[in-house]
């Protein structure tokens, strides 16, 4: 059943240009909002701080 769902999804995307565009646009906007250099730097800093705080215990 899982294969049929996947196949149906691909066929739907092939047939519906507007849906493809909408999904692509949503993905692009999420990428732009979620993966800024500031957020990535803060996340990296948090990981290093966690590692350093655990290594001194």
Buried (B, 14 or more C-beta within 10 A) or exposed (E): EEEEEEEEEEEEEEEEEEEEEEEEEEEEEEEEEEEEEEEEEEEEEEEEEEEEEEEEE
